[in-house]
Amino acid sequence: MTQTTPPTVPDMERLRDATKAVLDTLSPVESKVLRLRSGIETTARSVDAIAKLLDIPAEVVTSIERTALRKLRNPSRSTVLYSFFEEPSPIEVRSVIEEVRSLTPDLISHLRLNSCDIEKVQWEVFEHLVAELLASAGFEDVSLVGKNEATSADIFAAWKNGALGTKVRYFIEVKRWKDRVGVEVIDRVYGAMLAERPKIGWHAAVIVSIQGFKELRKYSNEELTKLGITLKDKNDLIRWLQDYEPNSDGLWLPRPQRDLPTAV
């Protein structure tokens, strides 16, 4: 019998159980690495911590993880994650993801195994996800500033230059559109970055588009680099998810800052 009414509250506990069942189809070492990395059964651990625990090189842990994630993207395994529906349909699955109102470690674990669901999350959760991935990668002062009247950016993030002891300030624009981003967005971001530079000190901009970018005849890749603009698409997000290192306490940004940092 088909479930006629989609759930009003996402059942992340049942989703976690479904994920455990999928992991049991992998080899013991692949399953163990993913369980430790995702924190499904215990606190999530870093690659280095797992390497020490298993007494193998860190690069071997990374290789095992990527191989396992590739296997899990196969429909024969990924569809099991929807087994908590009696007869799952794309509409029912979409309703579960779209009703998630906040970023959680469980949701990140799900997206690592089902990257196709990235575009289904709420836009507020999507922005938080991008910010969380940046924080995990080593960016500092990561803040969700999309509602801050002082800037047109969606996310503020800084990268510390160890050699110079300064921080490179990134203006980050996040687009969860159904269509690819065109040159008009690039022009707007570049203009906003320049206009706000005296006040905020932007050094460069990153545009993240889940649907990718239209053909850009106006700018070559070299010209974009000279302008200080980097373009990232869904494939980049998937790589960031695969490289994601959870905080020992859960999320790096459980309660993201909303204000622009004052210190340079």
C-alpha angles and dihedrals in degrees: 000000000000118000104246100192119052115225116271094208121040111245099219092169091062090044089055090052090051090050091053090053091053092049090055088067091064128081114280094254093046091049092047094050093050093045091052094043096048097040092230094147102015141004111317112254135207124246090253092051091050091047090054092046094050094036094234132118117277092239089058090054090051091049092049091049094051092047091050093048090050090053092049092056088066109107090232087070106023094058089062088071088069094052093108085079115079091225106002119212129184089251093055093046091049091051092057095051094041092053094057104108101184138036115256136172088249092057092049090050089052093049091049088059096036109035091169088073094063092092091052098064122101114269092244090053090045092055090047089050092054090047091049092051091050092050091050090050091058105268115144135217090020108183136173101231100162092118095042110112092210094071144030092216123108096209134022116208132166130203117204115228103215095195094053099027092229133117124240108220117217126204102208122196118192121200120189093176130146090229133057118266118254137205093272090070091049091051091048094049092047091049093048092048091053094044093050096041097093090052103035103020100232114187101180144354135230122199115199114196120178091202096043128232138302120243105288109213092164095061134036120208089255091052092050089051091052090050089053094244125137124190121211128183138184093286089059090050090052091052090049090052092050091050093044115134111199120220113252088245096046121264122028089219107032089155107020120212115248100195130081113255112251099206119079 
